[in-house]
């Protein structure tokens, strides 16, 4: 994420990125993704709202998909569907927008989140029937099918589909679709042979392996983690946030689960690695 922010800062030095509506839209999409990766849903949404509202064609589609991702991250599939069906400016008609596969996959993810797996599967089947989706969308399609199978109680099929998604992403070490998939994936990964997912969970060279799949922390969980990083006791955190000690303990357990840790010190270190602190 620091690298992404660095390149965004460099891009801001070029006049075109602030004038050209297409470049402004793309910069907004990238900035939104960075904010979303840190669990800052409101900031991710604000970045997109500040983008050029009347961009035509492909950029309009990119902004719609990004808005849908933010809505899904905050648990609002209805808003995700609304963002994808929002009327666009002239020239942004569905047939005129490149990257239609991405929009279709985003629609499918929203329908799955809304409890309509059959409709979601029909949509990704249609996306597969068109010109080949790009690699990120192919991986998202595989993950959607794996989750649908898991929801249907077909664990073997879910494992097989997850394995196919891992195999497709491995050559380019494509992690983002897995990081965005949600907490269900962590549980399913336990059933996958370790070699198949080793590249996904490996840390940077020279550092120990660790989980890369992190469910976003809530605002209150981030506050509790920040106080924990200051070596405050549960009682002190409770007093600072006007919470009960049991509530603080509940938030800490949730933080440990989401960050894949079991102790306060590990959670703080993991939070710093992910720039949550």
Secondary structure as GFF3:
##gff-version 3
##sequence-region A 1 277
A	DSSP	alpha_helix	2	12	.	.	.	ID=ss1
A	DSSP	alpha_helix	16	19	.	.	.	ID=ss2
A	DSSP	alpha_helix	21	37	.	.	.	ID=ss3
A	DSSP	alpha_helix	41	49	.	.	.	ID=ss4
A	DSSP	alpha_helix	57	73	.	.	.	ID=ss5
A	DSSP	alpha_helix	77	85	.	.	.	ID=ss6
A	DSSP	three_ten_helix	94	96	.	.	.	ID=ss7
A	DSSP	alpha_helix	100	113	.	.	.	ID=ss8
A	DSSP	alpha_helix	117	129	.	.	.	ID=ss9
A	DSSP	alpha_helix	135	151	.	.	.	ID=ss10
A	DSSP	alpha_helix	155	170	.	.	.	ID=ss11
A	DSSP	alpha_helix	176	179	.	.	.	ID=ss12
A	DSSP	alpha_helix	184	189	.	.	.	ID=ss13
A	DSSP	alpha_helix	194	201	.	.	.	ID=ss14
A	DSSP	alpha_helix	219	229	.	.	.	ID=ss15
A	DSSP	alpha_helix	234	241	.	.	.	ID=ss16
A	DSSP	alpha_helix	245	259	.	.	.	ID=ss17
A	DSSP	alpha_helix	264	273	.	.	.	ID=ss18
###
